[in-house]
Amino acid sequence: MRINKYLASLGVGSRRAVDKMVEEGRIKVNGEMITAGVKVTDEDIIEINGKKIKKEVEKKVYYLLNKPLEVLSAASDDRGRKTVVDLIKCKERIFPIGRLDYNTTGLIIVTNDGELFNRVIHPRAEIYKEYYVKVFGEISEESMEKLRNGVKLDDGYTLPAIVTLINREKGKSELNISIREGRNRQVRRMLDSVNHPVITLKREKIGKLPLGKLKLGEYRELTQDEIKYLYSL
């Protein structure tokens, strides 16, 4: 089995995270540095940062978290900032699926299942993520239609979005926006491109999974039906 898939199955991290560790020279197999794609078995001795990896497969855990402001969507931070992992009490080594901006709140999935990570973030999955957005200015139908058709950002045109107006009031507007891409700060940049800077941004759904009534910082375990749904993507 390839090293990235093997370590993902042990809950070390996603395949992408394992590949990065290999590139950084942090993983040895049988005392030797390795390259990406090397195959391993249960008989091999694997070390990460000089520590041997336990071969026991961790229990798979799945959490849905309402991420607060100023919390990183990461497993750790070298600057000591709070991460989504810090908010969840469990003994397993967990990591988030995807990212939410530092100043964005809402739904994020946290797990130790590397295979699920790859299914959810893979472009073929085409999962819509729905956001509640409050912006400066009274947004026009023309601007919303631009968002629906795709707007040009510095890294290319966006895919069409689903945009629904909730409310317009003097100097502000509220919208629901659903996108199926995961570019850095994408929703904020899309709205900047039509001259409506974001005031508040919250992710409310990933595919069919809703945030529900979780308060900021609260989390719950995913149900078996929800896990099966994510694996079906």
C-alpha positions in Angstrom: 0.0 0.0 0.0 1.3 3.5 -0.8 2.7 5.3 2.2 0.2 8.1 2.0 -2.8 5.8 2.0 -1.3 3.6 4.7 -0.7 6.4 7.1 -4.1 8.0 6.4 -5.7 4.6 7.4 -3.8 4.9 10.7 -5.2 8.3 11.4 -1.9 10.2 10.9 -3.4 12.7 8.5 -4.8 13.0 5.0 -2.9 11.6 2.0 -2.0 15.2 1.0 -0.7 15.9 4.5 1.4 12.7 4.4 2.8 13.6 1.0 3.9 16.9 2.4 5.6 15.2 5.3 7.5 13.0 2.9 8.6 16.0 0.8 9.8 17.7 4.0 11.9 14.7 4.9 10.0 13.9 8.1 9.2 10.3 7.4 11.6 7.3 7.4 10.9 3.7 6.5 13.2 1.1 8.0 15.7 3.9 8.8 15.8 5.3 5.3 14.5 8.6 3.9 11.8 7.9 1.3 10.2 9.5 -1.8 6.5 10.0 -2.5 4.7 6.9 -3.7 6.8 4.3 -1.9 4.8 1.2 -0.8 4.8 -0.2 2.7 3.4 -3.1 4.7 2.7 -3.8 8.4 6.2 -5.3 8.6 7.9 -2.0 7.9 9.2 0.3 10.6 7.9 3.8 10.0 9.1 6.9 11.8 7.7 10.4 11.7 10.0 13.1 13.2 12.1 10.3 14.7 9.1 8.6 16.5 7.9 5.1 15.5 4.3 4.9 14.4 2.1 2.6 16.3 0.4 0.1 13.9 -2.8 -0.2 15.8 -5.6 1.4 13.8 -7.3 4.1 15.7 -11.0 4.2 16.1 -12.5 6.4 13.4 -14.2 9.5 14.8 -16.2 12.2 13.0 -17.3 15.6 14.4 -19.3 18.5 13.1 -18.1 21.7 14.6 -19.4 25.3 14.6 -16.1 27.1 14.2 -15.9 30.4 16.0 -14.0 33.5 14.8 -10.3 33.7 15.1 -9.8 29.9 15.3 -7.6 28.2 12.7 -8.8 25.4 10.5 -5.8 23.3 11.2 -4.5 20.5 13.4 -1.8 22.6 15.0 -0.2 26.1 14.7 3.4 27.0 15.3 2.4 30.4 16.5 0.3 29.1 19.3 -3.1 30.2 17.9 -6.2 28.2 18.8 -7.2 25.6 16.2 -10.4 23.6 15.6 -8.7 20.5 17.1 -8.3 22.4 20.4 -12.0 22.7 20.7 -12.8 19.0 20.5 -12.2 16.7 23.4 -11.0 13.3 22.1 -7.9 11.1 22.4 -7.6 10.4 18.6 -5.3 12.5 16.4 -7.9 14.5 14.4 -7.7 17.1 11.6 -10.2 19.2 9.7 -11.6 18.4 6.3 -11.0 21.5 4.2 -10.7 25.0 5.7 -12.6 28.0 6.9 -11.0 31.4 7.0 -9.7 32.7 10.3 -12.5 35.3 10.4 -15.3 33.0 9.1 -17.6 31.0 11.3 -19.7 27.9 10.7 -19.7 24.3 9.8 -16.5 22.3 9.5 -16.0 18.5 9.7 -13.1 17.2 11.9 -12.0 13.6 11.8 -9.1 11.1 11.8 -10.3 9.4 8.6 -7.9 10.2 5.8 -10.0 8.4 3.2 -13.0 10.5 4.0 -10.9 13.6 3.7 -9.9 12.7 0.2 -13.5 11.9 -0.9 -14.9 15.2 0.4 -12.2 17.5 -1.0 -11.7 15.7 -4.3 -12.9 18.0 -7.2 -15.0 15.2 -8.6 -17.2 15.3 -5.5 -18.5 18.7 -6.5 -20.0 19.3 -3.1 -21.8 22.6 -2.7 -21.0 24.6 0.5 -23.7 27.0 1.5 -22.8 30.3 3.2 -24.8 33.0 4.9 -23.3 36.4 4.0 -23.9 40.0 5.1 -22.3 42.6 2.9 -21.9 46.3 2.7 -24.3 48.0 0.1 -27.6 47.1 -1.4 -26.7 44.4 -3.9 -28.3 44.6 -7.3 -29.9 41.9 -9.4 -27.1 42.5 -11.9 -24.4 41.9 -9.4 -26.1 38.7 -8.2 -26.4 37.5 -11.7 -22.6 38.0 -12.2 -22.0 35.8 -9.2 -24.4 33.2 -10.5 -22.5 33.1 -13.9 -19.0 33.2 -12.4 -16.8 36.2 -11.8 -13.1 36.8 -12.7 -10.7 36.6 -9.8 -6.9 36.8 -9.9 -6.7 33.0 -10.1 -9.3 32.7 -12.9 -13.0 32.6 -13.3 -15.2 31.0 -10.6 -17.7 28.3 -11.3 -21.3 29.4 -11.3 -22.7 30.0 -7.8 -26.2 29.6 -6.4 -27.2 33.0 -5.0 -30.4 33.8 -3.1 -31.2 37.3 -1.7 -32.5 37.2 1.9 -32.8 40.9 2.6 -31.8 44.4 1.5 -31.7 47.3 3.9 -30.1 50.7 3.8 -26.4 50.2 3.2 -26.4 46.4 3.7 -27.6 43.1 2.1 -28.0 39.5 3.3 -27.5 36.6 1.0 -27.1 32.8 0.8 -24.3 31.8 -1.5 -23.5 28.2 -2.5 -20.2 27.3 -4.2 -18.6 24.0 -5.2 -15.0 25.2 -5.2 -12.5 25.7 -2.3 -10.3 28.5 -3.3 -8.6 30.7 -0.6 -11.1 33.3 0.7 -13.2 32.6 -2.3 -16.6 34.0 -1.2 -15.0 37.2 0.2 -13.1 37.7 -3.1 -16.2 37.0 -5.2 -18.2 39.7 -3.3 -15.2 42.1 -3.4 -15.3 41.7 -7.2 -18.8 43.1 -7.4 -18.0 45.8 -4.9 -19.8 44.4 -1.8 -17.2 43.7 0.9 -18.2 41.1 3.4 -19.3 42.0 6.9 -20.3 38.6 8.2 -19.6 35.1 6.7 -20.9 31.8 8.1 -20.9 28.4 6.5 -24.2 26.7 7.1 -24.1 23.5 5.0 -21.7 21.1 3.4 -23.7 19.1 0.8 -26.8 17.9 2.7 -25.2 18.3 6.1 -26.6 21.4 8.0 -25.0 23.3 10.8 -28.3 23.0 12.7 -28.6 24.6 16.1 -25.0 24.2 17.2 -23.7 27.4 19.0 -20.3 28.8 18.3 -17.6 26.4 19.6 -20.1 23.5 20.0 -19.7 20.2 18.2 -21.4 16.8 17.8 -20.6 13.4 16.4 -21.8 12.6 12.9 -24.5 10.0 12.6 -23.8 6.8 10.7 -26.2 8.0 8.0 -24.2 11.2 7.6 -20.9 9.3 7.4 -22.4 7.0 4.7 -23.6 10.1 2.8 -20.2 11.6 2.8 -18.7 8.3 1.7 -21.2 8.2 -1.2 -19.9 11.4 -2.7 
